[in-house]
């Protein structure tokens, strides 16, 4: 069963209150209710931080996803050997690889 994330602050507050009422550990309660325990924990942490700062603005979590950046790829072809490197290659590594190719 795939566990879902908490949708908003109201659901987070209601879920956290239900955890306390149940007497169960937060992670166990979350799994029993089909909620991702990590999502519930993150909401609890952020709500506690917000209360400490005494903010009145509603809290909203934003999911961050990594973005893959395409790099330039350099291809070096020597007879039947093809070597591909991107901008992050180290010059010493290239020298070592070329020494190996030359020795063949």
ABEGO torsion letter per residue (X at the ends): XBBBBBABAAAAAAAAAAAAAAGBBAAAAAAAAGBBAAAAAAAAAAAAAAAAAGBABBBBBBBBBBBBBBBBBBBBBBEABBBBBBAABBAAAAAAAAAAAAAX
